[in-house]
Amino acid sequence: MLKKIINNNTLRYLVLLFDISIVVITFILTVLIASNFKFNMPATTLVFYVIWYLIIACISFLFVGSYKGIVRQSDFKNLIRITKSNLLIMLVVIGLMFVSPKLSIVSFSDLSFSIVFIHFILSQLFFIISRFLYKELYYLIISDVKYEKRVLIYGTGELGKITYKVLTEETIYKLNVIGFIENNIKKVNNELYGLRIFNFKEVDNEFVFTKKIDEIIIACQLIKPNQLLQIVNTLSKLPVKIKIVPTTKNWIANTLKTQQITPLKIEDLLGRTSIQLNNPNLKTEFNGKVIVITGAAGSIGCEIAKQIANYNFKNLVLIDSAESSLYNLQQYFIHKKNKNITAIVADIRNSKRMEEVFKKIKPQIVFHAAAYKHVPFMEENPYEAVSTNVLGTKIIADISLKYKVNKVVLVSTDKAVNPTSIMGATKRVAEMYINSLQQEGNTKFITTRFGNVLGSNGSVIHLFKSQIKNGGPITVTHKDVTRFFMTVSEACQLVIEAGVMGNGGEIFVFDMGNSIKIYDLALNMIHLSGLKFPDDIDIKITGLRAGEKIYEEVLRTDETTTVTHHKKILIAKVKKFNANEIICNINELCKLNEQLDDKNTVIKMKEIVPEFKSNNSAYEKLDF
């Protein structure tokens, strides 16, 4: 209630009044000290000086604005402002001591330089003490404390120090920081802000129980991904919540807020450093252009659209056959008040419909993200996989050539490398087709190839979350299965960057660091959910699904790479093949597929892609 009555302006003027009082009180105290507490100065003279000091102090504080700082967040900057105000008071008084006799103003002869200087030192000391008292008083009277949590901070570097200050200034949820954790033995058992630095190895169940720890916050700016994984693997087994401080680039207005310290997410455990792209050519590339995104309602297409929406394009056309999802995306942009965005419900497998769209809108850049991606599903439905991933790509590529699109960027997958599934093989055929068209006209055909996307529709993350919510078990196909992962944002940055960087014919791949064991991913998700394995949630090994690999690859054995201007983006140097022969074979594949003859369709794909060897599939017997 008191907090509502006393608003910010009232508090500021109270601080101003209190600061002026300090100046007056310390002046009187200085005069007493200078006279050995005999108080020889006449009362009228003292009153005269007090009034002058009061006026000078008021002007000084208003001029410098030292009273405007947030009391509960008093820091070094606030101290500097106070010091400036105090110095200004001293300099003005010294100036009056020199000037007043010459201007016949009432004399300041009873003042000495020693009194003025001692007053500066004394008032400065009082100001420093008062600021700390302000803080404690604020928390005691004003703050609406709801509850208290006992917190440990992992990290004693700059980010750990900033985190401590932010937590101790928290006013809504009072957080009690009881210490720091470190792996660095040289720092262990020392103190920081009067709190002990504990050895990370000592933090176990007994430690947490004895110290009554509620949360552990990881606050390390330059922590290596593998080190983070090791830390989380240890901490996640403890009965505490684990939170993480975002990197400085993700702070709001370059300031860390308590609400930004969030529970650790699975995205934080990628096992590699997130890739950030910053190409100044993006603005000029998209400026005034008509851009098409196929599969715009899917995870990748949707994120590409959201990122491109930040540029000054002429028209952004979103194409998808999923009506509801496309409608939701359209409403998102309407809510954001984005202009020149058109949503079109259409199927990329319908050549007449696609030609009608391209003829009308005349696109200059096409991001082709429409595809079927689920390996087991496509193993059971080869017709749909070829129809969308091969024929759909062929239609988009052919029409792009016809209407002289500047660039076509194909979104591919690491499953196209040495494919063991129908889905992977269709994506490799799509790659080969657009590369074959590179010499047919002026359109630049570019391929981007990456691994699994965290949090995309139907991803393993969604599956695991659903299984945990339902009480388990989590199903993992093989204990040793590994996958490369990246966030949706990163994947789409790659696709967009390729659209600018590519000159045609390239296959861009990410240096994605180390692959992650799916079994370990499942364990981490259980722990991050506050549950125990196997007591609360068990993990069931179900065996490899049709077409599934133990591990993924981003390059074929006969492919090498060259570097680009970004060290994390590489270009795969693919083996040369006869473009005309590939085009003829793919045309035959599409005709075979129309006959609904799955067996001969798969045989034809194995002919086009010799490295396609089915794994754990009914089509293994068709391998050459």
VOGU-3710 file (C-alpha; in Angstrom, 3 decimals, decimal comma):
1> mlkkiinnnt> 0,000/0,000/0,000  2,816/2,417/0,928  4,477/1,667/-2,388  1,395/2,875/-4,275  1,168/6,097/-2,267  4,820/7,042/-2,623  5,471/7,333/-6,352  8,858/7,731/-8,039  8,812/11,561/-8,196  7,917/11,837/-4,518
11> lrylvllfdi> 10,807/9,558/-3,611  13,223/11,582/-5,755  12,316/14,854/-4,071  12,571/13,198/-0,680  16,086/12,101/-1,648  16,848/15,695/-2,766  15,594/17,080/0,554  17,573/14,499/2,502  20,764/15,233/0,509  20,421/18,976/1,170
21> sivvitfilt> 19,941/18,156/4,864  23,208/16,201/4,809  25,033/19,219/3,356  23,647/21,504/6,096  24,223/19,063/8,962  27,782/18,231/7,868  28,566/21,965/7,539  27,468/22,618/11,129  29,457/19,557/12,245  32,531/20,831/10,353
31> vliasnfkfn> 32,316/24,235/12,076  32,136/22,463/15,449  35,154/20,293/14,612  37,149/23,341/13,415  36,448/25,177/16,710  37,173/22,132/18,911  33,443/21,944/19,680  33,483/25,414/21,398  31,205/26,910/18,759  32,868/30,403/18,563
41> mpattlvfyv> 31,012/31,485/15,401  28,124/33,961/15,978  24,680/32,438/15,476  23,697/35,007/12,823  26,837/34,249/10,809  26,217/30,500/11,074  22,622/30,929/9,897  23,904/33,073/7,000  26,325/30,348/5,866  23,719/27,600/6,340
51> iwyliiacis> 21,271/29,467/4,079  23,962/29,957/1,417  25,013/26,305/1,589  21,351/25,271/1,351  20,839/27,393/-1,806  24,118/26,253/-3,434  23,418/22,581/-2,598  19,899/22,754/-4,039  21,159/24,295/-7,303  24,036/21,820/-7,517
61> flfvgsykgi> 21,877/18,714/-6,968  19,276/19,927/-9,470  21,998/20,720/-12,025  23,867/17,399/-11,735  20,717/15,334/-11,079  22,298/13,129/-8,414  18,945/12,701/-6,673  17,386/11,055/-9,776  19,202/7,748/-9,472  17,186/4,728/-8,347
71> vrqsdfknli> 18,049/4,461/-4,671  17,815/0,687/-4,493  20,275/0,421/-7,406  22,920/2,820/-6,098  26,219/1,954/-7,756  29,531/3,494/-8,781  27,868/5,748/-11,381  25,539/7,127/-8,729  28,541/7,767/-6,470  30,233/9,704/-9,292
81> ritksnllim> 27,165/11,948/-9,663  27,117/12,613/-5,904  30,846/13,425/-5,974  30,308/15,860/-8,863  27,532/17,630/-6,905  29,683/17,807/-3,808  32,677/19,147/-5,764  30,468/21,774/-7,394  29,287/22,958/-3,954  32,886/23,250/-2,744
91> lvviglmfvs> 34,041/25,129/-5,871  31,108/27,584/-5,733  31,795/28,347/-2,046  35,533/28,865/-2,748  34,566/31,122/-5,647  32,334/33,198/-3,368  35,182/33,482/-0,837  37,325/35,128/-3,530  34,628/37,181/-5,256  32,451/38,474/-2,381
101> pklsivsfsd> 34,926/41,089/-1,004  35,402/42,630/-4,459  31,658/42,814/-5,110  30,864/44,213/-1,665  28,731/41,157/-0,918  28,470/40,131/2,708  31,876/38,743/3,558  32,723/35,029/3,746  35,723/35,954/5,900  34,753/33,585/8,729
111> lsfsivfihf> 35,170/30,641/6,377  38,558/29,090/5,749  39,748/26,734/3,036  40,256/24,043/5,679  36,583/24,286/6,750  35,397/24,080/3,118  37,654/21,083/2,385  36,790/19,211/5,602  33,123/19,803/4,837  33,599/18,228/1,378
121> ilsqlffiis> 35,232/15,098/2,875  32,683/14,798/5,674  29,639/15,257/3,436  31,077/12,791/0,908  31,399/10,187/3,664  27,839/10,851/4,852  26,512/10,529/1,299  28,172/7,128/0,774  26,813/5,812/4,074  23,348/7,240/3,388
131> rflykelyyl> 23,077/5,511/0,008  23,612/2,118/1,601  21,088/3,009/4,302  18,642/4,088/1,568  18,913/0,633/0,029  18,193/-1,213/3,244  15,390/1,179/4,125  13,803/0,703/0,704  13,750/-3,070/1,038  12,421/-2,789/4,581
141> iisdvkyekr> 9,584/-0,305/3,945  8,765/-0,139/0,241  9,466/-3,584/-1,179  6,539/-6,032/-1,486  8,447/-9,225/-0,726  6,417/-12,322/-1,650  8,792/-15,127/-0,756  12,450/-15,943/-0,450  14,585/-18,452/-2,336  18,088/-19,570/-1,515
151> vliygtgelg> 20,306/-19,335/-4,573  23,803/-20,384/-5,616  25,546/-18,720/-8,572  27,842/-20,816/-10,762  30,566/-18,444/-11,971  32,604/-15,691/-10,326  33,531/-13,761/-13,472  32,016/-10,483/-14,630  28,681/-12,110/-15,516  28,531/-13,806/-12,111
161> kitykvltee> 29,126/-10,453/-10,386  26,454/-8,718/-12,470  24,025/-11,548/-11,710  24,680/-11,182/-7,976  23,929/-7,441/-8,099  20,725/-7,983/-10,096  19,483/-10,685/-7,726  20,236/-8,710/-4,589  18,330/-5,738/-6,007  15,266/-7,872/-6,758
171> tiyklnvigf> 12,202/-6,370/-5,086  9,305/-8,599/-6,067  10,778/-12,030/-5,362  13,437/-11,669/-2,698  16,321/-13,956/-3,615  18,897/-14,860/-1,009  22,262/-15,517/-2,672  24,149/-17,705/-0,231  27,334/-18,218/-2,232  29,125/-18,934/-5,495
181> iennikkvnn> 30,305/-22,161/-7,157  33,559/-22,535/-9,069  35,583/-25,245/-10,810  38,719/-23,112/-10,536  40,566/-24,432/-7,469  42,458/-21,130/-7,062  39,174/-19,315/-6,372  37,579/-21,974/-4,152  37,168/-21,085/-0,437  37,797/-17,388/-1,131
191> elyglrifnf> 35,040/-14,800/-0,732  33,183/-12,580/-3,183  30,890/-9,851/-1,804  31,409/-11,455/1,582  30,059/-14,815/0,347  32,005/-18,044/0,156  33,057/-19,574/-3,161  32,317/-23,310/-2,976  34,032/-26,088/-4,887  31,760/-27,391/-7,666
201> kevdnefvft> 32,753/-30,960/-6,780  31,372/-30,482/-3,247  27,878/-29,615/-4,507  25,943/-32,860/-4,034  22,587/-33,912/-2,560  23,845/-33,547/1,019  25,249/-30,061/0,283  21,956/-28,937/-1,278  19,967/-30,340/1,661  22,253/-28,806/4,330
211> kkideiiiac> 22,350/-25,366/2,684  18,644/-25,544/1,741  19,374/-24,559/-1,864  16,350/-23,864/-4,099  18,049/-22,745/-7,324  21,446/-22,826/-9,010  22,014/-20,130/-11,633  24,690/-20,654/-14,278  26,315/-17,283/-15,017  29,327/-17,798/-17,290
221> qlikpnqllq> 29,793/-15,564/-20,328  32,397/-17,633/-22,232  31,497/-21,139/-21,102  32,300/-23,835/-23,670  29,357/-25,942/-24,860  30,930/-29,232/-23,768  31,694/-27,755/-20,354  28,081/-26,607/-20,033  26,912/-30,129/-20,817  29,156/-31,568/-18,085
231> ivntlsklpv> 27,941/-29,000/-15,544  24,283/-29,649/-16,368  24,762/-33,425/-16,253  25,950/-33,011/-12,655  23,532/-30,332/-11,473  20,455/-31,836/-13,112  20,697/-34,828/-10,780  20,273/-32,573/-7,752  16,878/-31,597/-6,227  17,192/-27,964/-7,372
241> kikivpttkn> 16,005/-25,814/-10,258  18,686/-24,917/-12,787  18,585/-21,527/-14,467  20,918/-19,770/-16,862  21,844/-16,149/-17,508  21,563/-15,146/-21,195  24,614/-13,845/-23,042  25,022/-10,065/-23,046  23,854/-9,747/-26,665  20,420/-10,988/-25,565
251> wiantlktqq> 19,964/-8,478/-22,749  17,163/-5,938/-22,981  18,598/-2,448/-23,601  22,051/-3,790/-22,616  20,800/-4,368/-19,069  20,247/-7,714/-17,365  16,804/-8,136/-15,805  15,829/-10,780/-13,264  13,052/-12,059/-15,537  15,652/-12,837/-18,221
261> itplkiedll> 17,283/-15,427/-15,946  15,190/-18,367/-17,091  15,140/-22,133/-16,553  17,731/-23,955/-18,639  16,290/-25,029/-22,000  17,327/-27,939/-24,147  18,478/-25,395/-26,775  21,167/-24,316/-24,309  22,637/-27,825/-24,530  23,321/-27,974/-28,262
271> grtsiqlnnp> 26,899/-28,954/-27,565  28,264/-26,190/-29,775  28,460/-22,438/-30,040  25,418/-20,854/-31,678  26,134/-19,453/-35,118  25,301/-15,831/-35,786  25,265/-14,352/-39,273  25,722/-10,669/-39,958  25,945/-10,042/-43,686  25,442/-6,373/-44,621
281> nlktefngkv> 24,499/-7,465/-48,168  21,184/-8,880/-46,932  19,522/-5,467/-47,000  20,493/-4,762/-50,608  19,718/-8,333/-51,682  16,081/-8,177/-50,572  15,464/-4,482/-51,111  12,540/-3,958/-53,489  12,376/-7,666/-54,424  9,447/-10,055/-54,835
291> ivitgaagsi> 10,253/-13,084/-52,670  8,449/-16,439/-52,596  8,608/-18,992/-49,774  7,139/-22,423/-50,433  6,193/-24,503/-47,422  5,783/-21,178/-45,619  3,557/-22,635/-42,902  6,157/-25,224/-41,837  8,752/-24,669/-39,130  11,534/-23,633/-41,511
301> gceiakqian> 9,392/-21,686/-43,971  7,647/-19,826/-41,152  10,932/-18,741/-39,559  12,408/-17,702/-42,929  9,333/-15,534/-43,481  9,654/-13,918/-40,046  13,315/-13,118/-40,602  12,846/-11,731/-44,125  9,907/-9,636/-42,881  12,507/-7,365/-41,270
311> ynfknlvlid> 13,796/-6,254/-44,683  12,475/-3,751/-47,208  11,103/-6,156/-49,850  8,495/-5,315/-52,470  6,299/-8,348/-51,821  6,717/-11,456/-49,671  4,565/-14,311/-50,975  3,852/-17,237/-48,632  2,762/-20,478/-50,331  1,523/-23,596/-48,559
321> saesslynlq> -1,223/-26,201/-48,888  -1,777/-26,347/-45,106  -4,660/-23,886/-44,878  -4,959/-23,515/-41,093  -1,235/-23,110/-40,437  -0,888/-20,619/-43,294  -3,845/-18,646/-41,950  -2,195/-18,490/-38,511  1,009/-17,174/-40,085  -0,951/-14,574/-42,051
331> qyfihkknkn> -2,664/-13,408/-38,850  0,734/-13,174/-37,142  1,954/-10,690/-39,754  -1,329/-8,761/-39,655  -0,943/-8,434/-35,886  2,658/-7,258/-36,378  1,367/-4,751/-38,961  3,771/-6,034/-41,609  2,870/-4,802/-45,077  3,210/-6,291/-48,572
341> itaivadirn> 2,844/-9,899/-47,403  0,621/-12,210/-49,439  -0,520/-15,677/-48,334  -1,539/-18,139/-51,074  -3,058/-21,575/-50,477  -1,582/-23,771/-53,197  0,047/-27,152/-53,774  3,549/-27,137/-55,300  2,698/-30,433/-57,063  0,102/-28,655/-59,197
351> skrmeevfkk> 2,137/-27,266/-62,103  -0,737/-25,220/-63,604  -1,470/-23,577/-60,276  2,223/-22,808/-59,668  2,617/-21,350/-63,150  -0,426/-19,150/-62,595  1,076/-17,845/-59,338  4,565/-17,215/-60,782  3,178/-15,543/-63,902  1,125/-13,177/-61,770
361> ikpqivfhaa> 3,635/-12,216/-59,061  6,909/-12,483/-61,070  9,206/-13,515/-58,172  12,913/-12,709/-58,132  13,959/-14,949/-55,215  12,437/-18,311/-54,227  13,084/-20,144/-50,963  11,866/-23,694/-51,544  11,142/-25,161/-48,101  8,107/-27,316/-48,969
371> aykhvpfmee> 8,859/-30,988/-48,332  7,874/-34,128/-46,482  10,502/-34,843/-43,826  9,450/-37,736/-41,551  11,630/-40,748/-42,312  9,377/-43,651/-41,130  6,243/-42,044/-42,632  7,833/-41,598/-46,038  9,210/-45,144/-45,935  5,587/-46,266/-45,819
381> npyeavstnv> 4,464/-43,729/-48,433  7,069/-43,549/-51,231  4,543/-42,074/-53,681  3,944/-39,016/-51,487  7,670/-38,560/-50,822  8,560/-38,563/-54,530  5,491/-36,534/-55,491  6,315/-33,681/-53,087  10,091/-33,795/-52,620  11,028/-34,616/-56,220
391> lgtkiiadis> 8,126/-33,634/-58,514  7,263/-30,570/-56,389  10,887/-29,402/-56,511  11,039/-30,087/-60,261  7,909/-27,985/-60,883  9,228/-25,064/-58,793  12,648/-25,244/-60,496  11,253/-25,499/-64,037  8,813/-22,617/-63,557  11,570/-20,525/-61,937
401> lkykvnkvvl> 13,661/-21,030/-65,061  10,746/-20,156/-67,323  9,958/-16,915/-65,490  13,639/-15,999/-65,034  13,761/-16,023/-61,241  17,127/-14,679/-60,066  17,745/-17,259/-57,327  16,188/-20,479/-56,069  17,342/-21,703/-52,656  16,518/-25,332/-51,885
411> vstdkavnpt> 16,177/-26,384/-48,253  17,735/-29,853/-48,049  18,817/-32,137/-45,209  21,800/-34,136/-43,997  19,642/-37,240/-44,601  20,318/-36,693/-48,313  23,931/-37,705/-47,687  24,457/-41,432/-48,316  20,690/-41,885/-47,861  19,272/-44,959/-46,143
421> simgatkrva> 15,637/-43,884/-46,415  13,060/-42,930/-49,034  12,887/-39,413/-47,606  16,663/-38,923/-47,717  16,861/-40,288/-51,250  14,115/-37,970/-52,539  15,935/-34,973/-51,084  19,180/-36,068/-52,751  17,341/-36,449/-56,089  15,952/-32,925/-55,589
431> emyinslqqe> 19,487/-31,611/-55,002  20,719/-33,322/-58,174  17,855/-31,959/-60,273  18,335/-28,309/-59,414  22,112/-28,647/-59,852  21,473/-30,096/-63,319  19,509/-26,978/-64,296  22,333/-24,624/-63,366  23,518/-24,255/-66,978  20,027/-24,038/-68,488
441> gntkfittrf> 19,486/-20,295/-67,955  20,393/-17,338/-65,776  18,635/-18,612/-62,644  21,021/-19,423/-59,800  20,140/-22,685/-58,042  21,512/-23,021/-54,516  21,205/-25,819/-51,943  21,422/-25,585/-48,151  21,963/-28,771/-46,197  21,644/-29,055/-42,405
451> gnvlgsngsv> 20,722/-31,419/-39,585  17,766/-31,740/-37,261  16,012/-28,595/-36,099  15,301/-28,236/-32,389  11,646/-27,629/-31,659  10,399/-27,955/-35,249  7,010/-29,548/-35,887  7,185/-33,260/-35,154  10,777/-33,084/-33,888  12,225/-35,415/-31,286
461> ihlfksqikn> 12,009/-32,582/-28,738  8,240/-32,330/-29,154  7,939/-36,106/-28,923  10,009/-36,301/-25,729  8,099/-33,401/-24,116  4,813/-35,118/-24,882  6,045/-38,446/-23,496  7,332/-36,788/-20,296  4,012/-34,962/-19,879  2,179/-38,265/-20,185
471> ggpitvthkd> 4,386/-39,933/-17,578  6,719/-41,766/-19,943  8,442/-43,814/-20,991  10,570/-41,850/-23,454  11,160/-43,953/-26,553  14,652/-43,962/-28,122  15,298/-46,145/-31,147  18,919/-47,006/-30,281  21,176/-46,157/-27,360  24,001/-45,060/-29,685
481> vtrffmtvse> 21,991/-43,068/-32,226  23,376/-39,545/-32,718  22,131/-36,461/-34,537  23,313/-32,966/-35,412  21,082/-30,218/-34,056  20,551/-26,522/-34,586  17,833/-24,069/-33,648  15,153/-23,028/-36,135  16,585/-19,514/-36,104  20,081/-20,732/-36,987
491> acqlvieagv> 18,823/-23,007/-39,756  16,925/-20,160/-41,370  19,852/-17,788/-41,055  21,839/-20,297/-43,108  19,156/-20,496/-45,775  18,872/-16,714/-46,024  22,656/-16,260/-46,044  22,943/-18,800/-48,846  20,456/-16,789/-50,863  22,893/-13,878/-50,751
501> mgnggeifvf> 26,209/-15,725/-50,866  25,397/-18,259/-53,579  26,439/-17,830/-57,201  24,621/-20,966/-58,332  25,376/-24,677/-58,153  26,642/-24,703/-54,548  25,589/-26,933/-51,676  26,078/-24,989/-48,450  26,635/-26,970/-45,251  27,135/-25,908/-41,644
511> dmgnsikiyd> 30,108/-26,766/-39,501  27,730/-27,941/-36,773  30,299/-29,173/-34,287  29,707/-32,458/-32,489  26,628/-34,595/-32,893  24,520/-35,339/-29,803  23,446/-38,735/-28,526  19,656/-38,909/-28,499  19,796/-41,047/-25,355  21,715/-38,277/-23,522
521> lalnmihlsg> 19,227/-35,734/-24,879  16,396/-37,771/-23,341  18,214/-37,946/-19,981  18,778/-34,174/-19,950  15,134/-33,481/-20,791  14,022/-35,702/-17,898  16,340/-33,888/-15,486  15,407/-30,414/-16,772  11,759/-31,327/-16,188  12,565/-31,770/-12,493
531> lkfpddidik> 12,108/-35,549/-12,694  14,365/-38,508/-11,990  15,458/-41,341/-14,263  14,315/-44,085/-14,072  12,203/-43,542/-10,935  9,858/-40,940/-12,458  10,437/-41,375/-16,202  12,041/-44,383/-17,853  13,695/-44,626/-21,287  12,635/-47,487/-23,558
541> itglrageki> 14,845/-48,653/-26,435  12,526/-49,543/-29,349  14,964/-50,414/-32,140  15,823/-48,511/-35,320  12,860/-47,535/-37,475  12,639/-48,172/-41,191  15,207/-46,098/-43,081  16,823/-44,724/-39,913  20,597/-44,336/-39,456  22,657/-44,690/-36,289
551> yeevlrtdet> 24,434/-41,451/-37,158  23,970/-38,684/-39,716  26,475/-37,152/-42,122  26,610/-33,720/-43,754  29,021/-34,800/-46,505  29,326/-37,856/-48,707  32,603/-39,774/-48,678  33,472/-38,391/-52,125  32,627/-34,798/-51,164  35,105/-32,219/-49,900
561> ttvthhkkil> 34,519/-28,657/-48,774  35,770/-25,157/-49,454  35,497/-22,230/-47,066  33,327/-19,120/-47,402  33,581/-15,673/-45,795  31,875/-17,172/-42,723  34,036/-19,771/-40,967  30,996/-21,844/-39,933  29,562/-22,112/-43,454  31,201/-24,432/-45,972
571> iakvkkfnan> 30,553/-25,332/-49,603  30,412/-29,032/-50,473  32,321/-29,867/-53,653  30,125/-32,527/-55,231  31,095/-35,108/-57,790  30,356/-34,063/-61,370  27,576/-35,889/-63,180  25,895/-35,788/-66,591  23,172/-33,143/-66,218  21,134/-34,253/-69,245
581> eiicninelc> 21,196/-37,872/-68,096  20,089/-36,891/-64,579  17,227/-34,778/-65,926  16,014/-37,654/-68,140  16,223/-40,137/-65,262  14,295/-37,844/-62,913  11,603/-37,289/-65,540  11,284/-41,095/-65,778  11,134/-41,343/-61,973  8,213/-38,897/-61,848
591> klneqlddkn> 6,342/-40,831/-64,568  6,939/-44,129/-62,754  5,636/-42,613/-59,558  2,392/-41,583/-61,278  1,744/-45,287/-61,915  1,721/-45,900/-58,130  4,392/-48,570/-58,565  6,394/-48,188/-55,356  8,833/-51,005/-56,144  9,956/-49,674/-59,528
601> tvikmkeivp> 9,929/-46,109/-58,208  12,396/-47,078/-55,472  14,520/-49,063/-57,928  14,741/-45,990/-60,164  15,810/-43,840/-57,223  18,553/-46,329/-56,366  19,688/-46,079/-59,987  19,796/-42,271/-59,852  21,426/-42,241/-56,397  23,836/-45,237/-56,334
611> efksnnsaye> 24,800/-44,597/-52,676  21,154/-45,018/-51,590  21,185/-48,201/-49,491  17,996/-48,936/-47,586  18,407/-49,639/-43,881  16,015/-51,685/-41,746  13,501/-51,411/-44,571  11,427/-53,604/-46,850  13,367/-52,074/-49,768  16,750/-53,479/-48,664
621> kldf> 16,296/-56,349/-51,119  16,290/-53,842/-53,989  19,826/-52,593/-53,245  22,267/-53,007/-56,102
//
